Amino acid sequence: MLMLCKLFARAMPFEFTLGRAIALAGRRWRNRLDERLKHVDLTQARWHALLELEKAGDGLSQKELASRIGIEPPTLVRQLDDLERRGLIRREAIAGDRRVNAVHLTEAATPVLAEILKIAQQVRREITEGLSEADLATASRVIEHINRRLEDL
């Protein structure tokens, strides 16, 4: 079976293996980061939500946050409930539409995010060791292009 897989992989043009390579790298990268962040006591979905809120700068609607993380809004609610219980976020109704909540980071999230970002940077350096800035820039452009196309399709 292994020989058949190797033969099949060699016979396939690169564009057929690119998706698998991207998915596998993403999964392994997240798993490595998750392993290193165990002591923070947050699941991947929770620390990912915190990072997206940090990137946004100010609050995001729950729907927008779910979209950035790549999950459905109802799935996000449990994550936010836990983060709110821990005092890391607060939810506020958006003026003019009380049905929509904006999610904001609290001061208590600052040291947690600092630890997450420090470890994420260490993991990123380990993973990309040996790659030039030009290679990393090209890889980023290619993956960003693919993501834009996927959003447009």
C-alpha positions in Angstrom: 0.0 0.0 0.0 2.8 2.4 0.9 4.5 1.7 -2.4 1.3 2.5 -4.2 1.0 5.8 -2.4 4.5 6.8 -3.2 4.0 5.8 -6.9 0.7 7.8 -7.0 2.4 10.9 -5.4 5.2 10.8 -8.0 2.8 10.5 -10.8 0.7 13.5 -9.7 1.6 17.0 -10.8 2.5 19.5 -8.1 -0.8 21.4 -8.2 -2.5 18.2 -7.1 -0.3 17.8 -4.0 -0.2 21.5 -3.0 -3.6 21.4 -1.2 -2.6 18.3 0.8 0.8 19.9 1.6 -0.8 23.1 2.8 -3.4 21.3 4.9 -0.9 18.9 6.5 1.5 21.8 7.3 -1.3 23.8 8.8 -2.5 20.9 11.0 1.0 20.0 12.1 1.8 23.7 12.9 -1.4 24.1 14.9 -0.7 20.8 16.8 2.9 21.9 17.6 1.6 25.3 18.9 -1.2 23.6 20.8 1.3 21.3 22.5 3.5 24.2 23.5 0.5 26.2 24.8 -0.9 23.5 27.1 0.2 25.3 30.2 -1.9 28.3 29.2 -4.9 26.0 29.7 -6.8 27.2 26.7 -8.0 25.0 23.8 -6.8 25.9 20.3 -10.2 27.4 19.5 -10.0 29.7 22.5 -6.4 31.0 22.0 -7.2 31.4 18.3 -10.1 33.6 19.2 -7.9 35.7 21.5 -5.3 36.1 18.8 -7.9 37.2 16.2 -9.3 39.8 18.7 -5.8 41.1 19.3 -5.2 41.4 15.5 -8.5 43.3 15.1 -7.4 45.9 17.6 -10.9 46.7 18.9 -14.0 44.5 19.2 -15.4 42.2 16.5 -18.9 41.0 16.1 -19.3 37.3 17.1 -20.2 36.5 13.5 -17.1 38.3 12.2 -14.9 36.5 14.8 -16.3 33.1 13.8 -15.6 33.8 10.2 -12.0 34.8 10.9 -11.5 31.6 12.9 -13.2 29.5 10.3 -16.1 28.1 12.5 -19.8 28.6 12.6 -21.1 31.3 15.0 -23.1 28.8 17.2 -19.8 26.8 17.7 -18.0 30.0 18.8 -20.6 30.8 21.6 -19.2 28.0 23.9 -15.7 29.2 23.4 -16.7 32.8 24.2 -18.7 31.7 27.3 -15.6 30.1 28.7 -13.3 33.0 27.8 -15.8 35.4 29.4 -16.0 33.2 32.6 -12.2 33.4 32.8 -12.4 37.2 32.5 -10.4 37.4 29.2 -13.2 38.9 27.1 -16.4 40.8 27.5 -19.4 40.9 25.1 -21.4 44.1 24.5 -24.5 44.7 22.4 -23.6 46.8 19.4 -25.4 50.2 19.4 -28.4 50.2 17.1 -28.7 46.4 17.1 -29.0 44.7 20.4 -29.1 41.3 18.7 -25.4 41.6 17.7 -22.7 41.3 20.3 -19.2 42.8 19.9 -16.4 40.8 21.6 -13.6 42.8 23.3 -10.5 41.7 25.1 -10.1 42.6 28.8 -7.0 43.7 30.6 -6.7 40.2 32.0 -6.1 38.9 28.5 -2.9 41.0 28.1 -0.5 38.6 29.9 -2.1 35.5 28.4 -1.8 37.0 24.9 1.8 38.0 25.6 2.6 34.3 26.5 0.7 33.0 23.4 2.5 35.4 21.1 5.9 34.6 22.6 5.5 30.9 22.1 3.9 31.3 18.7 7.0 33.3 17.6 9.3 30.6 18.9 7.4 27.9 17.1 7.3 30.0 13.9 11.1 30.5 14.0 11.7 26.8 14.6 9.4 25.8 11.7 10.8 28.3 9.2 14.5 27.8 10.1 16.6 27.6 7.0 14.2 29.4 4.8 15.1 32.8 3.3 13.0 35.9 3.7 12.3 35.8 0.0 11.1 32.1 0.2 8.8 33.0 3.1 7.5 36.1 1.3 6.7 34.0 -1.8 5.1 31.2 0.2 2.9 33.8 2.0 1.9 35.4 -1.3 0.9 32.1 -2.9 -1.1 31.0 0.1 -2.8 34.4 0.5 -3.7 34.2 -3.2 -5.2 30.7 -2.8 -7.2 31.9 0.2 -8.6 34.9 -1.7 -9.6 32.7 -4.6 -11.3 30.3 -2.2 -13.3 33.1 -0.7 -14.3 34.3 -4.1 -15.4 30.9 -5.4 
